[in-house]
């Protein structure tokens, strides 16, 4: 990649998170999509322990699930986007 293109486009630089990213919410009649948070740990860990689900994604124990949620929270802060929780309304 041409280094001047990378600099001009801002690639490789860490951007500060938009103050609006923590308030990202997408709502439909049936669902709410919002940034995943520590309070989602029980449901997230249960999902990653369900054999019907782990057939398609790797299983995570509770500690690994907690680490993944912390990583997702960091991504939201640093990038302004990241993993969302999908919640039935």
DSSP file (Angstrom, degrees, kcal/mol; ACC not computed):
  #  RESIDUE AA STRUCTURE BP1 BP2  ACC     N-H-->O    O-->H-N    N-H-->O    O-->H-N    TCO  KAPPA ALPHA  PHI   PSI    X-CA   Y-CA   Z-CA
    1    1 A X              0   0    0      0, 0.0     2,-0.3     0, 0.0     3,-0.0   0.000 360.0 360.0 360.0 138.0    0.0    0.0    0.0
    2    2 A X    >>  -     0   0    0      1,-0.2     4,-1.7     2,-0.1     3,-0.6  -0.520 360.0-141.6 -65.2 124.3    1.2    3.5   -0.8
    3    3 A X  H 3> S+     0   0    0     -2,-0.3     4,-2.1     1,-0.3     5,-0.2   0.814  99.0  57.7 -64.7 -29.6    2.2    5.0    2.5
    4    4 A X  H 3> S+     0   0    0      1,-0.2     4,-2.4     2,-0.2    -1,-0.3   0.855 104.9  51.9 -68.7 -31.7    0.8    8.5    1.5
    5    5 A X  H <> S+     0   0    0     -3,-0.6     4,-2.3     2,-0.2     6,-0.3   0.922 108.5  50.9 -67.0 -43.0   -2.6    6.9    0.8
    6    6 A X  H  X>S+     0   0    0     -4,-1.7     5,-1.5     1,-0.2     4,-0.8   0.901 113.6  44.7 -60.3 -42.2   -2.6    5.3    4.3
    7    7 A X  H  <5S+     0   0    0     -4,-2.1     3,-0.5     1,-0.2    -1,-0.2   0.916 113.0  50.4 -68.5 -42.0   -1.7    8.7    5.9
    8    8 A X  H  <5S+     0   0    0     -4,-2.4    -2,-0.2     1,-0.2    -1,-0.2   0.869 114.1  43.8 -65.1 -36.5   -4.3   10.6    3.9
    9    9 A X  H  <5S-     0   0    0     -4,-2.3    -1,-0.2    -5,-0.2    -2,-0.2   0.591 111.6-117.3 -86.6  -9.8   -7.1    8.2    4.7
   10   10 A X  T ><5 +     0   0    0     -4,-0.8     3,-1.6    -3,-0.5    -3,-0.2   0.578  55.9 161.3  86.6   8.8   -6.2    7.9    8.3
   11   11 A X  T 3 < +     0   0    0     -5,-1.5    -1,-0.3    -6,-0.3     3,-0.1  -0.373  62.7  21.9 -64.9 141.2   -5.5    4.2    8.2
   12   12 A X  T 3  S+     0   0    0      1,-0.3     2,-0.4    -2,-0.1    -1,-0.2   0.354  96.9 113.3  86.2  -6.5   -3.4    2.9   11.0
   13   13 A X    <   -     0   0    0     -3,-1.6     2,-0.4    -6,-0.0    -1,-0.3  -0.791  69.1-121.7 -98.5 143.0   -4.3    5.7   13.4
   14   14 A X        -     0   0    0     -2,-0.4     2,-0.4    -3,-0.1    65,-0.1  -0.688  29.3-150.9 -79.5 129.0   -6.4    5.2   16.5
   15   15 A X        -     0   0    0     -2,-0.4     2,-0.2    63,-0.3    65,-0.1  -0.787  16.5-113.7-102.1 146.0   -9.5    7.3   16.5
   16   16 A X        -     0   0    0     -2,-0.4     2,-0.1     1,-0.1    62,-0.1  -0.516  41.6-103.3 -71.7 144.4  -11.3    8.6   19.5
   17   17 A X        -     0   0    0     60,-0.7     2,-0.1    -2,-0.2    63,-0.1  -0.436  33.7-112.0 -70.2 138.9  -14.7    7.1   20.0
   18   18 A X    >   -     0   0    0     -2,-0.1     3,-1.2     1,-0.1     4,-0.5  -0.448  20.5-126.5 -64.7 142.0  -17.7    9.3   19.0
   19   19 A X  T 3  S+     0   0    0      1,-0.2     3,-0.2     2,-0.1    -1,-0.1   0.680 109.3  59.4 -65.5 -13.8  -19.7   10.3   22.1
   20   20 A X  T >  S+     0   0    0      1,-0.2     3,-1.5     2,-0.1    -1,-0.2   0.672  82.7  80.1 -87.2 -17.4  -22.7    8.9   20.3
   21   21 A X  G X  S+     0   0    0     -3,-1.2     3,-1.5     1,-0.3    14,-0.2   0.841  86.8  57.1 -63.0 -34.1  -21.4    5.3   19.9
   22   22 A X  G 3  S+     0   0    0     -4,-0.5    -1,-0.3     1,-0.3    13,-0.1   0.691 106.9  51.7 -69.3 -15.8  -22.3    4.4   23.5
   23   23 A X  G <  S+     0   0    0     -3,-1.5     2,-0.3    -4,-0.1    -1,-0.3   0.223  75.7 136.3-104.5  14.5  -25.9    5.4   22.7
   24   24 A X    <   +     0   0    0     -3,-1.5    11,-0.7    -4,-0.0     2,-0.4  -0.468  24.0 162.2 -65.1 123.2  -26.2    3.3   19.5
   25   25 A X  E     -A   34   0A   0     -2,-0.3     2,-0.5     9,-0.2     9,-0.2  -0.979  22.6-167.7-145.0 130.0  -29.6    1.5   19.6
   26   26 A X  E     -A   33   0A   0      7,-2.7     7,-3.1    -2,-0.4     2,-0.4  -0.985  15.7-171.9-118.1 123.5  -31.5    0.0   16.7
   27   27 A X  E     +A   32   0A   0     -2,-0.5     2,-0.2     5,-0.2     5,-0.2  -0.940  11.8 170.4-121.5 137.3  -35.1   -0.9   17.5
   28   28 A X        -     0   0    0      3,-2.8    61,-0.0    -2,-0.4    -2,-0.0  -0.694  55.4 -86.6-123.3-177.6  -37.7   -2.8   15.5
   29   29 A X  S    S+     0   0    0     -2,-0.2     3,-0.0     1,-0.2    60,-0.0   0.881 127.2  21.0 -57.6 -37.3  -41.1   -4.0   16.5
   30   30 A X  S    S+     0   0    0     58,-0.1    59,-3.0     1,-0.1     2,-0.3   0.683 120.3  50.2-106.5 -21.6  -39.6   -7.2   17.9
   31   31 A X  E     - B   0  88A   0     57,-0.2    -3,-2.8    58,-0.1     2,-0.4  -0.851  48.7-158.6-129.5 155.6  -35.9   -6.5   18.5
   32   32 A X  E     -AB  27  87A   0     55,-2.2    55,-3.0    -2,-0.3     2,-0.5  -0.999  12.3-165.3-125.8 126.8  -33.5   -4.2   20.2
   33   33 A X  E     +AB  26  86A   0     -7,-3.1    -7,-2.7    -2,-0.4     2,-0.3  -0.967  24.7 149.6-111.7 127.4  -29.8   -4.1   19.0
   34   34 A X  E     -AB  25  85A   0     51,-1.8    51,-3.6    -2,-0.5    -9,-0.2  -0.961  54.0 -70.2-150.2 161.3  -27.4   -2.3   21.4
   35   35 A X  E     - B   0  84A   0    -11,-0.7    49,-0.2    -2,-0.3     2,-0.1  -0.300  57.3-111.0 -56.2 136.9  -23.8   -2.5   22.4
   36   36 A X        -     0   0    0     47,-1.7     2,-0.3    36,-0.0    -1,-0.1  -0.411  43.7-174.7 -68.2 147.8  -23.1   -5.6   24.4
   37   37 A X    >   -     0   0    0     -2,-0.1     3,-2.5    -3,-0.1     4,-0.1  -0.881  41.9 -90.3-142.6 170.3  -22.2   -4.9   28.1
   38   38 A X  G >  S+     0   0    0      1,-0.3     3,-1.8    -2,-0.3     4,-0.2   0.801 118.6  65.8 -54.8 -33.7  -21.1   -6.7   31.2
   39   39 A X  G 3  S+     0   0    0      1,-0.3    -1,-0.3     2,-0.1     3,-0.3   0.608  92.5  63.8 -66.3 -10.6  -24.7   -7.3   32.3
   40   40 A X  G <> S+     0   0    0     -3,-2.5     4,-2.8     1,-0.2    -1,-0.3   0.397  71.9 103.9 -90.5   2.2  -25.1   -9.6   29.3
   41   41 A X  H <> S+     0   0    0     -3,-1.8     4,-3.1     1,-0.2     5,-0.3   0.890  76.1  50.0 -56.0 -47.9  -22.5  -12.0   30.6
   42   42 A X  H  > S+     0   0    0     -3,-0.3     4,-2.2     1,-0.2    -1,-0.2   0.936 116.7  40.9 -59.3 -47.7  -25.0  -14.7   31.8
   43   43 A X  H  > S+     0   0    0     -4,-0.2     4,-2.3     2,-0.2    -1,-0.2   0.897 116.4  50.0 -67.5 -40.1  -26.9  -14.9   28.5
   44   44 A X  H  X S+     0   0    0     -4,-2.8     4,-2.0     2,-0.2    -2,-0.2   0.915 112.6  46.4 -65.3 -44.1  -23.7  -14.6   26.4
   45   45 A X  H  < S+     0   0    0     -4,-3.1     4,-0.4    -5,-0.2    15,-0.2   0.893 112.5  50.7 -65.7 -39.8  -22.0  -17.4   28.4
   46   46 A X  H >X S+     0   0    0     -4,-2.2     3,-1.0    -5,-0.3     4,-0.7   0.904 108.9  51.7 -64.4 -40.7  -25.1  -19.6   28.1
   47   47 A X  H >< S+     0   0    0     -4,-2.3     3,-0.9     1,-0.3    -1,-0.2   0.917 109.6  49.1 -60.6 -44.0  -25.2  -19.0   24.3
   48   48 A X  T 3< S+     0   0    0     -4,-2.0    12,-0.9     1,-0.2    -1,-0.3   0.469 111.5  50.5 -78.5  -0.7  -21.6  -20.0   24.0
   49   49 A X  T <4 S+     0   0    0     -3,-1.0     2,-0.5    -4,-0.4    -1,-0.2   0.469  83.7 105.9-107.7  -7.7  -22.3  -23.2   26.0
   50   50 A X    XX  -     0   0    0     -3,-0.9     4,-3.0    -4,-0.7     3,-1.1  -0.632  64.2-147.0 -78.4 120.1  -25.3  -24.3   24.0
   51   51 A X  H 3> S+     0   0    0     -2,-0.5     4,-0.6     1,-0.3    -1,-0.1   0.817  98.5  57.7 -58.0 -32.4  -24.5  -27.3   21.8
   52   52 A X  H 34 S+     0   0    0      1,-0.2    -1,-0.3     2,-0.2     4,-0.1   0.827 115.0  37.7 -67.1 -29.6  -26.9  -26.2   19.1
   53   53 A X  H X> S+     0   0    0     -3,-1.1     3,-2.5    -6,-0.2     4,-1.4   0.881 110.2  57.9 -86.1 -43.8  -25.0  -22.9   18.9
   54   54 A X  H 3< S+     0   0    0     -4,-3.0     5,-0.2     1,-0.3    -2,-0.2   0.538  87.5  78.3 -71.3  -3.3  -21.5  -24.2   19.3
   55   55 A X  T 3< S+     0   0    0     -4,-0.6    -1,-0.3    -5,-0.3    -2,-0.1   0.783 110.9  25.3 -65.6 -26.8  -22.1  -26.3   16.3
   56   56 A X  T <4 S+     0   0    0     -3,-2.5     2,-0.3     1,-0.2    -2,-0.2   0.654 129.4  34.7-113.4 -24.0  -21.5  -23.1   14.4
   57   57 A X  S  < S-     0   0    0     -4,-1.4    -1,-0.2    -9,-0.0     2,-0.1  -0.906  92.0 -92.0-129.9 159.7  -19.3  -21.0   16.7
   58   58 A X        -     0   0    0     -2,-0.3     2,-0.1     1,-0.1    -3,-0.1  -0.439  43.1-113.7 -73.1 143.3  -16.6  -21.9   19.1
   59   59 A X        -     0   0    0     -5,-0.2     2,-0.4    -2,-0.1   -10,-0.2  -0.419  28.9-160.8 -71.2 150.3  -17.6  -22.5   22.7
   60   60 A X        -     0   0    0    -12,-0.9     2,-0.1   -15,-0.2   -12,-0.1  -0.998  11.9-135.3-130.0 136.2  -16.4  -20.1   25.4
   61   61 A X     >  -     0   0    0     -2,-0.4     4,-2.6     1,-0.1     5,-0.2  -0.343  42.0 -92.6 -77.5 174.7  -16.3  -20.8   29.1
   62   62 A X  H  > S+     0   0    0      1,-0.2     4,-2.4     2,-0.2     5,-0.2   0.882 126.0  50.2 -59.2 -41.5  -17.5  -18.1   31.5
   63   63 A X  H  > S+     0   0    0      2,-0.2     4,-2.2     1,-0.2    -1,-0.2   0.921 112.8  46.3 -63.5 -43.7  -14.1  -16.5   31.9
   64   64 A X  H  > S+     0   0    0      2,-0.2     4,-2.3     1,-0.2    -2,-0.2   0.878 111.4  52.3 -66.7 -37.0  -13.5  -16.3   28.1
   65   65 A X  H  X S+     0   0    0     -4,-2.6     4,-2.1     2,-0.2    -2,-0.2   0.906 109.2  49.9 -64.3 -41.2  -17.0  -14.9   27.6
   66   66 A X  H  X S+     0   0    0     -4,-2.4     4,-2.2    -5,-0.2    -2,-0.2   0.909 110.7  49.4 -63.5 -42.0  -16.3  -12.2   30.1
   67   67 A X  H  X S+     0   0    0     -4,-2.2     4,-2.4     1,-0.2    -2,-0.2   0.895 109.5  52.3 -62.7 -40.5  -13.0  -11.4   28.4
   68   68 A X  H  X S+     0   0    0     -4,-2.3     4,-2.2     1,-0.2    -2,-0.2   0.885 109.1  49.3 -65.9 -37.7  -14.8  -11.2   25.0
   69   69 A X  H  X S+     0   0    0     -4,-2.1     4,-2.5     2,-0.2    -1,-0.2   0.910 110.2  50.9 -66.8 -41.0  -17.4   -8.8   26.4
   70   70 A X  H  X S+     0   0    0     -4,-2.2     4,-2.2     1,-0.2    -2,-0.2   0.909 110.2  50.1 -61.5 -41.1  -14.6   -6.6   27.8
   71   71 A X  H  X S+     0   0    0     -4,-2.4     4,-2.4     1,-0.2    -1,-0.2   0.915 109.7  50.6 -62.0 -43.0  -12.9   -6.6   24.5
   72   72 A X  H  X S+     0   0    0     -4,-2.2     4,-2.2     2,-0.2    -2,-0.2   0.895 108.8  51.5 -63.0 -40.0  -16.2   -5.6   22.8
   73   73 A X  H  X S+     0   0    0     -4,-2.5     4,-2.0     1,-0.2    -1,-0.2   0.904 110.0  49.7 -63.0 -40.5  -16.6   -2.8   25.2
   74   74 A X  H  X S+     0   0    0     -4,-2.2     4,-3.0     2,-0.2     5,-0.3   0.900 108.0  54.0 -63.4 -40.8  -13.1   -1.6   24.4
   75   75 A X  H  X>S+     0   0    0     -4,-2.4     4,-3.1     1,-0.2     5,-0.9   0.910 107.8  50.0 -61.3 -42.2  -13.9   -1.8   20.7
   76   76 A X  H  X5S+     0   0    0     -4,-2.2     4,-1.2     3,-0.2    -1,-0.2   0.928 114.4  44.8 -60.8 -44.5  -16.9    0.5   21.2
   77   77 A X  H  <5S+     0   0    0     -4,-2.0   -60,-0.7     1,-0.2    -2,-0.2   0.923 122.6  35.5 -65.6 -44.3  -14.8    3.0   23.1
   78   78 A X  H  <5S+     0   0    0     -4,-3.0   -63,-0.3    -5,-0.1    -2,-0.2   0.867 133.7  21.1 -80.7 -38.0  -11.9    3.0   20.7
   79   79 A X  H  <5S-     0   0    0     -4,-3.1    -3,-0.2     2,-0.3    -2,-0.2   0.686  92.6-122.9-107.6 -23.3  -13.6    2.6   17.4
   80   80 A X  S  <<S+     0   0    0     -4,-1.2     2,-0.3    -5,-0.9    -4,-0.2   0.563  86.9  64.2  86.7   7.2  -17.2    3.7   17.9
   81   81 A X        +     0   0    0     -6,-0.7    -2,-0.3    -9,-0.1     2,-0.3  -0.972  54.5 121.2-153.0 163.7  -18.6    0.3   16.7
   82   82 A X        -     0   0    0     -2,-0.3   -10,-0.1    -3,-0.1    -9,-0.1  -0.980  56.8 -10.6 170.9-160.6  -18.5   -3.3   17.8
   83   83 A X        -     0   0    0     -2,-0.3   -47,-1.7   -14,-0.1     2,-0.3  -0.339  57.5-153.4 -66.6 141.3  -20.5   -6.3   18.9
   84   84 A X  E     -B   35   0A   0    -49,-0.2     2,-0.4    -2,-0.1   -49,-0.3  -0.864  11.9-129.9-116.1 152.9  -24.2   -5.8   19.6
   85   85 A X  E     -B   34   0A   0    -51,-3.6   -51,-1.8    -2,-0.3     2,-0.6  -0.832  18.1-147.2 -92.8 137.3  -26.6   -7.7   21.8
   86   86 A X  E     -B   33   0A   0     -2,-0.4     2,-0.4   -53,-0.2   -53,-0.2  -0.941  21.8-174.7-108.4 114.8  -29.8   -8.6   20.1
   87   87 A X  E     -B   32   0A   0    -55,-3.0   -55,-2.2    -2,-0.6     2,-0.3  -0.926  24.4-127.6-117.8 129.2  -32.7   -8.5   22.6
   88   88 A X  E      B   31   0A   0     -2,-0.4   -57,-0.2   -57,-0.2   -58,-0.1  -0.566 360.0 360.0 -71.0 136.4  -36.3   -9.6   22.1
   89   89 A X              0   0    0    -59,-3.0   -58,-0.1    -2,-0.3    -1,-0.1   0.434 360.0 360.0 -89.6 360.0  -38.6   -6.8   23.1
